[in-house]
Structures are given as C-alpha cells and as structure tokens.
Amino acid sequence: MLHFSVLLRSALCVPLFAIFHTSFAQTKINRKALVERHTVVNTGFDSLGAVSVGNGAFAFTVDVTGLQSFPDAYANGMPLGTQSEWGWHSFTDTSNYRFEESLRDYDLNGRKISYGVQIKEPARKKNAGDWFRQNPHRLQLGSLGFELVKKDGTIGTINDIKDIRQTLNMWTGEVKSHFVFDGEAVDVSTFSHQKEDAISVDVKSKLILEGRLFVKLQLPYPTGGFLDAGNYTGQKNKHKSFIQSDAGNTAVIAHQLDTTSYFISCSWNNTGSVEQKEPHVFLLRPIAPNAFKFTCRFSQNNEKMNGEQYAQTKANNATTWQSFWTKGAAVDFAGSTDPRAKELERRVILSQWLTAIQCRGKYPPQETGLTYNSWFGKPHLEMHWWHAIHFALWNRTDALEKQMQWYDDVAEEARKIAARQGFKGARWQKMTDPAGKEAPSSVGAFILWQQPHYIYFAELVYRKRHDAATINKYKQLVFETAEFMASFAHYDKATNRYILGKGLIPAQERFKAEETFNPTYELAYWDWALNVAQQWRVRSGLPRNKQWDDVLKQLSQLPVQGDKYLATESATDSYTNPEFKTDHPSVLGAFGMLPGSKMLDTTLMQNTFNWVWNNWSWNDTWGWDFPMTAMTATRLGQPEKAIDALLMPIKTNTYLTNGHNYQDDRLRLYLPGNGGLLAAIAIMCAGYEGSKAVNPGIPKNGKWKVKWEGLEKMF
C-alpha cells in the first residue's frame, strides 16, 4: 500500500518575497517543512507507485528496490524508464520514404493547401506516413536493477520483496528504499546526478558478502509503437552491446542500434567486476563486505568516469534541490480546515517536483515526460503552454527561456511549412521531434492553438526582464509568428471580415477540419497575440504593422448563440450534439488561459461557464481541463468553483501517490495536468493583471488559510 508521511521538522526560514495570505501572520513560509511533509512513502508494491529522480533533461524511475529490478511488473503501470533528451533513434529506412508522400491537398478558401496526414491508401503513402510518425522515437536507455539470488540459486521476483519501506524526499533528491529478500535486509539510497545523466547508488546488505546481490543492466530494443514502456527484450540480433573497456573500478558498455550509439560508464568503490551474462544483459558483481557504492552514467560519448561519484552526486542534489525550493515560489495551505486543502497542497508540491525532473530540458517535453513513450516519444507543441508557463509564474523563468531557444533552432522548418502552404512567416509544428520535423497526423496537422504560444512565452519573459536585450532576443520570432497568424486569417468579402478557417481543428478536437471555422478560443488567442506582437514592434522602435491592424480591426467576433459562446461558429449545434460536450471545453480558455479583451463579454462567458459546468461530459475530458476551468472561474469571481474544479472527482483528475496525473490505462501519467495545476494555483493566489482581490481564486468562507511567496500574476 502507498501512503504519504507528514514530516514536521524544524527548518531554515528563507527570506524571499513578500508574503500574501488570507489569515496568517506575516511569517515566512518554512520551505523545508512544506516540502518534506509531502515526502512520498511506499510500503508495498503498486505498479502505479514508482517514483522518479532526475535533473530536468534526464530521469530515472525506480521500483520498490530503489532501482529498476522488475520492469515487467511495472510495464502496464508506471514504467521504469531511463530517458534523456538526447536519446533518440530511427529504424533504418529501407524504402526511401519521403515526407512529401504523406501530403494531401485540401481545397480551402478558394485554393489548394497541403497538409501532412495519415493517408490510408495506397499502401506506399500509408507506410510513408506511418514511418514519419514513428521515426525518430525516444529511447529507453536501459534498465538498471538488482539481480537477487535466493539461497536455492533461483532468481528472485517482485513477490519475494518483503517489508517494503521506500521514501522520496524532494528536499534532498534522495530515494531511500528498505526491503527484505530471502530473510536479509537491503537498504538502498538512490540519487540522480544534477549535472550529468547519471545515477548514483549506495547499497547495504549481507547479500553482498554472500554473493547473492548483483547490479543488472539490461538494454532493451525500441518497439517503435505508440507506447513504449522500455522493457522489450526481443529482436536481439538487431542491435549490439558489449563491454568497451573494463579496468580497475570502472567499465564502459557500448550500445549500438542502427545509426544510434551511446555508452554506459560505470564506476564503483571496493572491488567488483563486470561481465556480459547474455546478449544485452550485463552484471556488475560487487566483492565487498556489506556495502557497495556505484555510479552509472548514460552518454553519447565514450568516456569512462574517474572514480565512484556517490558522495559528489549526493552533495549536488542537496545544493540543487534546496536552491530550487527556496528560490522558486511557494504556496502553503497549512491551517486550512477544508478537508481538501491538504490534498491540494500535496498535488502542488509533487507537481513542482515532477515538472522539475522531467520538463526542464532544452526541448519541449512529451506528455509522458522522461518516464515512457507516448505518441512515439514526440512532443506536442500545443501542450507546451501547459508544460512551461508555470515556470515563469513560479519565478523559474530560466526554465522557460531554455526551451524557447529550441524555437530558434527549428524555425527554418516552421518557415518551410508556412511557405509550402502559401502563408507568410513561420507556422509552428504540432507533433514534432528535436529537429523540428513534422509528424503526419490527420488531426495534428490542422491544430492551430500552438501558434500564438511563442508570443505568450516571449511576453512572460519580457514582463520579468523589461529590457532591450529581451526584445532583441525574441522579437524576430515574435514577428514571424504573427506574420503567419495574420496571413492565415482569411478575408471574406461577403461579410467584410477575417475568418479563421476553414481548414482547422480547434483545441476541442471534435470538429472536422474541412468544415470548421472561427473557434472561440482560437479567435480570442489570435486577437490577444496579434495585439501583443504590435506592442513588440513599438518596443522595438518600429511602426505598427498595417496588415496586422487590418486583421485585428476586422477579425470575426467571438461566435454567440443565444446567451452563450459557441465552441466554434461552424457548429451551431454545440449545445445539442452530445459529441460536442466531450473532450476539452476549450471555449473557457478564451477567458481563463487568456485575459479578457474588447472582444469578450463577461456576462456571455459567465453563462457559457455555467452551462459547461452543469452539462459537460466531465468523464470524457483531459487533465488540463480542470485547471483551465479553475482559471476561468477565478477570472469570473467564483473561487468556490475554482477549488471545486481543481479537485473534481473525475478519473482524469486523479493524482497518484507519486503525484502523476493519471488519465487512463494508456496514459498513466500526464504532465500537462501537473503544469496546468501550477498555472491555476498561480492565478488563484496572485491573480491576474488588473485584479485587485487578495487570493481571487481562494474561497472566502473561513476554511482556507493561504500563504504564498514569489508568484507572478497571469496576464
């Protein structure tokens, strides 16, 4: 069984930002006590309960032994992944597929526009589309676990692990694991190095002296499937692995798959040896009394380590994580009498941990982070808003800026997409890879709401910096992003207005691309982002762009039916068709994710919110829908509904004991939900630009006591 311990310890009080609260004295938040009272504790095997350590660009997920000893037992729960942002692979293309084979022309607004989609026939085009969706894919770099041998010589299983007590301390970055195997206790301390893609481990057990505990490295082969839990051991002849070097207390193991190669460098204290047990399986045999320390580093370079690094790794974790928790923002619900407050605080702390260890690399993360592959391991740029804006709102803007550099690196690909389709500027990809290539998708190719995100990100950074350097750094892509947006808006002479579509699928993915135009959320986002882009031109000493102003002046109004906003102007049956009450209620994003504007009538939005709240098929939603709803409730002055939304008892709003936002049997974790929760908490506590209320998203019924430090207002 899994549960959470409450560790109320004395801690340093860190003087940082001004404190905002409802009924607390002005005392600083005890950051250490806040974090450690949500230390994760596992006392039994649960396939969904695995915990992870990492450094933002590398993550390592462990079972109850503190390593990855039983990957098959967790494969359909929380997979035991070892993934890095550099670890990508493509199968050998023996058919010489071309991306152009996935293109299909659509007659839209009087001209042909090509989109990369999943063509069903002929077979050649179908296979080409499948190839570019599947390749490249993210790699599971290896399973690093214990091989435990019983006294009778048989290998132990998960059922042989008894008396489990495992803790994840997010203040120190350490996973401590205690268990009993075959009558002997085993104690394990596990850290992820904070500057390298490495794991350092300290093991104590009599099993070492008895020669019944080994460290096992198993190198899997990628399945190439939509999901990949990283435990596939077939196709042994399609890849190579071998001991590259073995000298003293160090060894280097090489792994080659097609054109991808990487290395696992190991070092240890005392005496030990490395041997290859079978193809792609290696054993590190410790020869020591009752204790053993080792480090394994995964890298693209064949470079052995100089000495065992457990002490160094432990030290850099202590420094890194205390800095993370003390320099970022903090929210403390201690003293609240609403029984949901403790659970909300738990979700907030664990969401910070999970997004920190899996979503702070230089690339936009995939929705399942660095734990296991979904959508072949590829990131979806429309989700980048949910993955990243909370970093800026929680005083960690540097994490957002690191990923903004990627947009510069792949901008040429975005320009090619826009040019191929006859538009100006840069059209940002939806489903992509580190090189910014498109992945064919009959849905994703038409999704549009990722387009303004770059402007939103840039404006967040400018609000933090307020300097010319920020303007100069980001203005080019702000302008190219806006160029596409203005170019995509189609001028309709008959109605004397600019229309978004046809030829798009909105964030609520229930509408056909060839029929859909003017979705409410996307229209509001177009209006907001083009206005901000004009501000960037003025800040840069440039005149306003006339075409952008023309589009803004004559952009279609948000579509209304009766006293409510429609999901999209083309779907007048939004309120009668049951299918349109499912998926994301993204109409609320027009006044939740975004601030209001002259386009938006808050009375109409209030009516829309009420209808969605009472009529939506909440069981058919996604993890970020609940934070989005909470944001809208906050802007509408309904804090009770904001809290209710964040804690709505729906399966896709489940937060497991390790903090992961569970969706279903396919997506056992969903990091956009964690990021969305943090963004919602920011607006609920700090508010939004122009708001004057204290904690506008927190109920004023006397049951909530809130202290917070360092949060930024939303736009």
Buried (B, 14 or more C-beta within 10 A) or exposed (E): EBEBEEBEEEBEBBEBBEBBBBEBEEEBBBBBBBBBBBBBBBBBBBBBBBBBBBBBBBBBBBBBBBBBBBBEBBBBBBBBBBBBBBBBBBBEEEEEBEBEBBBBEBEBBEEEBBBBBBBEEEEEBBBBBBBBBBBBBBBBBBBBBBBBBBEEEEEBEBEBBEEBBBBBBBBBBBBBBBBBBBEBBBBBBBBBBBEBBBBBBBBBBBBBBEEBBBBBBBBBBBBBEBBBBBBBBEEBEEBBBEEBBBEEBBBBBBBBBEEBBBBBBBBBBBEBEBEBEEEBBBBBBBEBEBBBBBBBBBBEEEEBBEEBBBEBBBEBBBEBBBEBBBBBBBBBBBBBEBEBBBBBBBBBBBBBBBBBBBBBBBBBBBBBBBBBBBBBBBBBBBBBBBBBBBBBBBBBBEBBBBBBEBBEEBBEBBBBBBEBBEBBBBBBBBBBBBEBBBBBBBEBBBBBBBBBBBBBBBBBBBBBBEEEEBBEBBBEBBBBBBBBBBBBBBEBEEEEBBBBBBBBBBBBBBBEBBEBBBBBBBBBBBBBBBBBBBBBBEBBEEEEBEBBBBBBEBBBBBBBBEEBBBBBBBBEEBBEEEEBBBBBBBBBBBBBBBBBEEBBBEEBBBBBBBBBBEEBEBEBBBBBBBBBBBBBBBBBBBBEBBBBBBBBEBEBBBBBBBBBBBBEEEBBBBBBBBBBBBBBBBBBBBBBEEBEEBBBBBBEEEBBBBBBBBBBBBB
